[in-house]
């Protein structure tokens, strides 16, 4: 099997996990704390977009250009534990977990990269 086919097979077999991730600026102290049904994949997307000058968060993109890649820390902070309980609400659990981490790591106001929520 070719190397490319092997990599594709591994990617397709990788299970995704919901969780909380952070992007932290080591220079300014600003942080983005968020949750996703695929925490590592979303974190990888943020990294890719920043590297290619395509990130939608203007302040984060500005700091990236000003301070450089080495000034940022990308990390998965916590993962949801899978549950077989039919009453388990993963979205609600993830929202609560994000809230707990936002209390732990300053990420609001001047210390955050939060953007106002858009209402549809």
Phi and psi in degrees as a GROMACS rama.xvg file:
@    title "Ramachandran Plot"
@    xaxis  label "Phi"
@    yaxis  label "Psi"
@TYPE xy
-70.7215  159.42  UNK-2
-59.1429  -42.0753  UNK-3
-63.0599  -44.0984  UNK-4
-63.9292  -38.599  UNK-5
-63.7463  -44.1915  UNK-6
-62.2445  -41.2084  UNK-7
-63.9588  -42.8767  UNK-8
-61.1585  -44.4205  UNK-9
-62.1043  -42.3171  UNK-10
-60.8963  -45.9605  UNK-11
-67.1115  -26.2927  UNK-12
-88.5958  -8.97374  UNK-13
-73.4682  127.99  UNK-14
-86.6941  140.173  UNK-15
-95.251  151.646  UNK-16
-129.267  136.442  UNK-17
-74.1191  144.327  UNK-18
-178.032  -173.296  UNK-19
-108.39  136.818  UNK-20
-129.201  163.248  UNK-21
-136.282  145.452  UNK-22
-122.495  118.648  UNK-23
-122.288  137.284  UNK-24
-93.905  115.088  UNK-25
-71.1311  -19.8613  UNK-26
-84.7094  -52.88  UNK-27
-89.5145  -20.4812  UNK-28
85.3939  -3.61323  UNK-29
-67.778  150.642  UNK-30
-144.439  151.095  UNK-31
-116.225  121.146  UNK-32
-118.906  123.98  UNK-33
-150.504  170.184  UNK-34
-121.325  158.254  UNK-35
-155.713  153.148  UNK-36
-71.8614  -13.9579  UNK-37
-135.96  80.28  UNK-38
-57.3646  -49.4947  UNK-39
-67.1764  -41.5213  UNK-40
-62.9387  -41.4159  UNK-41
-67.1801  -40.2672  UNK-42
-62.35  -41.091  UNK-43
-62.5199  -39.5622  UNK-44
-63.4713  -44.367  UNK-45
-56.6755  -47.1682  UNK-46
-60.4036  -46.2009  UNK-47
-60.3495  -48.1676  UNK-48
-62.4014  -39.8763  UNK-49
-65.7099  -44.315  UNK-50
-60.5844  -30.705  UNK-51
-103.576  12.7973  UNK-52
65.4215  31.1651  UNK-53
-121.474  16.5471  UNK-54
-75.4971  139.54  UNK-55
-81.6853  -12.7579  UNK-56
-90.479  106.73  UNK-57
-59.8304  -44.5952  UNK-58
-66.6259  -41.5591  UNK-59
-63.3855  -44.6022  UNK-60
-63.7453  -39.0914  UNK-61
-64.0818  -45.9836  UNK-62
-64.4692  -37.0143  UNK-63
-60.0346  -45.54  UNK-64
-67.5619  -37.2674  UNK-65
-73.4876  -40.1645  UNK-66
-106.526  -20.1163  UNK-67
87.1337  159.67  UNK-68
-57.2058  -38.8829  UNK-69
-64.788  -15.1386  UNK-70
-86.5711  1.08652  UNK-71
-116.993  144.162  UNK-72
-116.249  126.3  UNK-73
-112.311  123.797  UNK-74
-152.303  145.724  UNK-75
-85.1544  121.403  UNK-76
-87.4332  -36.0694  UNK-77
-160.331  147.621  UNK-78
-121.193  143.933  UNK-79
-69.8845  140.782  UNK-80
-83.3509  129.654  UNK-81
-60.5961  148.194  UNK-82
-138.064  140.916  UNK-83
-92.5698  -4.75574  UNK-84
-66.7357  121.103  UNK-85
-63.683  -21.2903  UNK-86
-85.0499  -6.48037  UNK-87
-66.6696  124.923  UNK-88
-108.129  97.4023  UNK-89
-62.0189  -39.1467  UNK-90
-63.6663  -43.4069  UNK-91
-67.4576  -41.4413  UNK-92
-62.0115  -42.462  UNK-93
-64.5766  -42.1321  UNK-94
-61.0076  -42.2421  UNK-95
-65.9355  -41.0972  UNK-96
-63.6886  -41.8593  UNK-97
-60.8623  -43.9345  UNK-98
-59.1732  -41.0609  UNK-99
-64.0904  -43.6952  UNK-100
-68.2284  -32.4059  UNK-101
-69.4899  -23.8869  UNK-102
-77.0209  -32.1853  UNK-103
-76.2033  -40.98  UNK-104
-114.943  118.81  UNK-105
-58.1351  122.257  UNK-106
-149.561  20.6276  UNK-107
-113.642  156.866  UNK-108
60.5319  -132.244  UNK-109
-64.7463  -19.9481  UNK-110
-95.9432  9.17407  UNK-111
-129.359  164.593  UNK-112
-108.432  19.1205  UNK-113
-62.6157  141.484  UNK-114
-114.456  147.765  UNK-115
-56.9614  140.515  UNK-116
-72.0149  137.764  UNK-117
-93.0052  135.152  UNK-118
-101.748  132.943  UNK-119
